Amino acid sequence: KLFTANKWFYMPSITIDVNVDLTSATIDLYQKYEDAFFGSDLIRSTGADPTFTTKITKDKLAYYVTGYDKTVFKNVSISIDGV
């Protein structure tokens, strides 16, 4: 099963366009997770289970931002739902 051994995963970095006004912007980290791991661009290797649908629900994840440029971003916070 997905994620059963370690109970955590490292989500890939995401790109944020800082050329727009981000004063009241929000980023849904859970949606980024869904898009990356379950999006329409999902490609499977030969023999991989075509019914792969194991998702961890947003209430079962803890979210962390491990680094960001403090000269670009202010008032960074994360809700319990990953926003």
C-alpha positions in Angstrom: 0.0 0.0 0.0 1.0 3.6 -0.7 2.9 5.3 2.1 2.4 2.6 4.7 6.1 2.0 5.5 7.3 5.6 6.3 4.1 7.4 7.0 5.4 10.5 5.2 6.5 11.7 1.8 8.4 14.6 0.4 6.2 16.6 -1.9 8.1 18.0 -4.9 8.7 21.8 -5.0 6.1 23.9 -6.7 6.5 27.0 -8.8 4.9 30.2 -7.6 4.6 33.2 -10.0 5.9 36.1 -8.0 5.4 38.6 -10.8 1.7 38.9 -9.7 0.3 40.5 -6.6 0.3 37.7 -4.0 -0.9 40.0 -1.1 -4.0 37.8 -0.4 -3.0 34.7 -2.5 -3.6 31.2 -1.2 -2.0 28.0 -2.5 -3.8 24.7 -1.8 -1.0 22.2 -1.1 -3.4 19.3 -0.9 -4.6 20.1 -4.4 -1.0 20.3 -5.6 -0.5 16.8 -4.1 -3.6 15.5 -5.9 -2.6 17.1 -9.2 1.0 15.6 -8.9 0.1 12.1 -7.9 -3.4 11.6 -9.4 -3.7 14.1 -12.2 -4.7 13.3 -15.8 -1.0 13.2 -16.8 -0.3 10.1 -14.6 1.7 7.6 -16.6 2.2 4.0 -15.4 5.0 1.6 -16.1 4.2 -1.6 -17.9 2.5 -4.0 -15.4 1.6 -1.2 -12.9 -1.8 -1.5 -11.3 -4.2 0.5 -13.6 -6.7 1.0 -10.7 -4.1 2.9 -8.5 -6.3 5.3 -6.6 -5.0 5.3 -3.1 -5.2 8.9 -1.8 -4.5 10.1 1.6 -7.3 12.5 2.6 -6.4 16.0 3.5 -7.3 15.5 7.1 -4.7 12.7 7.5 -1.8 14.8 6.3 0.3 17.3 8.2 1.8 20.2 6.1 5.1 21.9 6.4 6.9 24.6 4.4 10.6 23.8 4.9 11.9 27.0 3.3 11.0 30.2 1.5 12.5 33.6 0.7 11.4 35.9 3.5 12.2 38.9 1.4 9.5 37.8 -1.1 6.8 36.2 1.2 5.3 37.6 4.3 2.7 36.2 6.7 3.1 32.6 5.5 0.8 30.1 7.3 -0.8 26.8 6.6 -4.4 25.7 7.5 -5.2 22.2 8.7 -6.4 21.4 5.2 -3.1 22.4 3.6 -4.0 25.9 2.3 
